[in-house]
Amino acid sequence: MNDEQDEKRVGAGVEERSSGGSEELVPDIQPQELQALIMSEEPVQVIDVRSDHEWEAGHVPGATHVRLDVLPERTSELDEDRDLVFYCRAGNRSGMAAQAFREAGYRARVLSGGMLAWSETGLDMEPEGGYVAESGEAAAVLEARRRN
């Protein structure tokens, strides 16, 4: 399958999920299990589908940032020979992404509980001192005002 075909299949899947399309259970992984995979020699690619301000506030070390809205155009950056683990703040956006990629033939999972669970477990974030930001444009504006 070529990159253009992947983009179309994944894009259609993400759009279907965001408009209330069919839902199938996506395998998940607990934060501690993902941390162990990251530290091991297992081939796993971790993808953060949150917005820019959420990513900048704090993310899983070594993760790749690909916002959900641009994910279909960036499928070529994801390695179909590796397990993919998608995450967002709590699991909704990453669930849509993981399901679309599973339907396109990828081995995709979702981080159970998202960044909220990662943070609550006490696992490290990048940058040092990172935190889990609220999602949405309004939250980004409010956070920027608080910092200034």
Backbone torsions as a table, in degrees:
resi	resn	phi	psi	omega
1	MET	NA	138.2	-179.7
2	ASN	-93.9	170.6	-176.5
3	ASP	-59.7	-38.6	-179.5
4	GLU	-64.6	-41.1	177.7
5	GLN	-65.0	-41.4	177.2
6	ASP	-59.6	-45.6	-179.4
7	GLU	-57.2	-45.1	-178.5
8	LYS	-66.4	-44.8	-178.4
9	ARG	-66.1	-46.3	-179.5
10	VAL	-68.5	-43.2	179.8
11	GLY	-59.0	-44.3	178.2
12	ALA	-63.2	-38.3	179.5
13	GLY	-67.1	-42.8	178.7
14	VAL	-64.8	-43.7	179.3
15	GLU	-62.7	-41.0	179.9
16	GLU	-63.0	-43.4	-179.5
17	ARG	-65.4	-41.8	-177.2
18	SER	-71.3	-17.8	178.4
19	SER	-102.1	16.3	175.6
20	GLY	87.2	24.5	179.2
21	GLY	-68.5	-173.4	-175.5
22	SER	-59.6	141.8	178.9
23	GLU	-116.9	132.4	175.6
24	GLU	-127.8	146.5	-179.3
25	LEU	-63.5	133.0	177.9
26	VAL	-104.3	133.4	177.3
27	PRO	-58.5	142.8	178.8
28	ASP	-119.6	171.7	178.4
29	ILE	-138.2	137.4	179.4
30	GLN	-76.0	153.2	-178.7
31	PRO	-53.3	-44.4	-179.2
32	GLN	-64.9	-36.5	177.9
33	GLU	-66.0	-41.7	179.1
34	LEU	-65.2	-42.8	177.9
35	GLN	-57.1	-43.8	179.0
36	ALA	-63.5	-40.0	178.2
37	LEU	-64.3	-42.7	-180.0
38	ILE	-60.7	-39.4	-177.5
39	MET	-77.9	-16.8	-177.4
40	SER	-90.9	-172.9	177.7
41	GLU	-91.5	4.8	-179.3
42	GLU	-64.5	135.8	178.9
43	PRO	-78.9	99.0	179.4
44	VAL	-130.5	140.4	175.5
45	GLN	-117.6	124.5	-177.2
46	VAL	-102.3	126.8	-175.3
47	ILE	-122.7	122.5	177.4
48	ASP	-94.7	117.9	-176.7
49	VAL	-100.8	13.5	-177.9
50	ARG	-77.8	174.4	179.0
51	SER	-72.2	168.4	-177.2
52	ASP	-58.2	-45.8	-177.0
53	HIS	-67.2	-31.2	177.2
54	GLU	-67.8	-43.9	178.4
55	TRP	-60.1	-47.4	-177.2
56	GLU	-64.4	-31.4	-179.7
57	ALA	-67.6	-37.9	179.8
58	GLY	172.5	139.8	-178.6
59	HIS	-149.7	167.0	177.8
60	VAL	-64.8	129.6	178.7
61	PRO	-56.3	132.4	178.5
62	GLY	83.1	-0.7	-179.2
63	ALA	-71.4	159.0	173.5
64	THR	-103.6	134.9	-179.7
65	HIS	-98.0	116.6	175.2
66	VAL	-139.7	102.2	-179.0
67	ARG	-55.1	146.3	-179.0
68	LEU	-55.8	-38.5	-176.2
69	ASP	-69.5	-18.5	178.7
70	VAL	-112.5	0.0	-177.4
71	LEU	-54.3	-44.5	-179.1
72	PRO	-59.2	-32.9	-179.7
73	GLU	-80.5	-11.6	-174.5
74	ARG	-115.1	23.3	-179.6
75	THR	-60.0	-27.9	-178.9
76	SER	-65.1	-17.4	178.7
77	GLU	-83.1	-8.7	-178.7
78	LEU	-101.9	140.3	-174.2
79	ASP	-94.3	107.7	-177.1
80	GLU	-71.3	-7.0	176.1
81	ASP	-90.1	-3.4	179.6
82	ARG	-115.2	156.2	170.8
83	ASP	-68.9	137.0	178.1
84	LEU	-106.8	135.1	174.3
85	VAL	-123.2	114.8	179.3
86	PHE	-95.6	146.2	173.0
87	TYR	-147.9	157.1	173.9
88	CYS	-139.5	-152.5	-178.3
89	ARG	-70.0	-49.9	-175.8
90	ALA	-129.1	-17.7	176.0
91	GLY	131.2	-12.7	-177.8
92	ASN	-68.5	-54.8	-178.4
93	ARG	-64.8	-41.9	-179.4
94	SER	-67.5	-31.6	176.5
95	GLY	-63.6	-41.2	177.1
96	MET	-62.4	-44.8	-178.5
97	ALA	-64.7	-48.0	-177.6
98	ALA	-62.0	-41.5	179.8
99	GLN	-64.0	-43.2	179.3
100	ALA	-62.1	-41.5	179.8
101	PHE	-70.4	-36.0	176.1
102	ARG	-61.9	-42.6	179.6
103	GLU	-66.7	-23.4	177.7
104	ALA	-89.1	3.8	175.1
105	GLY	100.0	4.0	179.0
106	TYR	-86.2	157.2	172.5
107	ARG	-90.9	92.7	-173.3
108	ALA	-118.3	142.3	175.8
109	ARG	-134.2	174.9	179.7
110	VAL	-126.5	143.2	175.2
111	LEU	-72.6	115.2	-178.0
112	SER	-61.1	121.6	179.4
113	GLY	81.8	-3.9	176.3
114	GLY	60.7	-154.5	-178.9
115	MET	-65.0	-28.1	176.9
116	LEU	-60.5	-46.3	179.3
117	ALA	-67.4	-40.5	178.5
118	TRP	-57.7	-48.0	-179.5
119	SER	-65.3	-45.4	-179.2
120	GLU	-62.9	-26.6	178.7
121	THR	-77.4	-14.7	178.3
122	GLY	84.9	17.0	179.3
123	LEU	-77.2	152.7	-178.0
124	ASP	-62.4	151.4	174.4
125	MET	-128.7	157.6	168.9
126	GLU	-109.3	140.6	-9.7
127	PRO	-69.6	168.7	178.0
128	GLU	-56.0	135.1	-177.2
129	GLY	81.4	11.7	-179.2
130	GLY	-62.3	163.9	-179.8
131	TYR	-145.0	167.6	179.5
132	VAL	-91.8	112.0	-179.0
133	ALA	-80.1	154.8	172.2
134	GLU	-67.7	151.5	178.3
135	SER	-89.5	164.8	175.6
136	GLY	97.4	155.9	-177.3
137	GLU	-66.3	-41.0	-179.9
138	ALA	-61.5	-40.8	178.7
139	ALA	-63.1	-38.8	179.2
140	ALA	-62.7	-42.4	179.4
141	VAL	-64.2	-46.2	-179.6
142	LEU	-62.7	-42.3	178.8
143	GLU	-64.8	-39.8	178.5
144	ALA	-63.7	-39.2	178.7
145	ARG	-65.7	-40.1	-179.8
146	ARG	-63.8	-35.4	-177.8
147	ARG	-74.9	-25.7	-176.7
148	ASN	-92.0	NA	NA
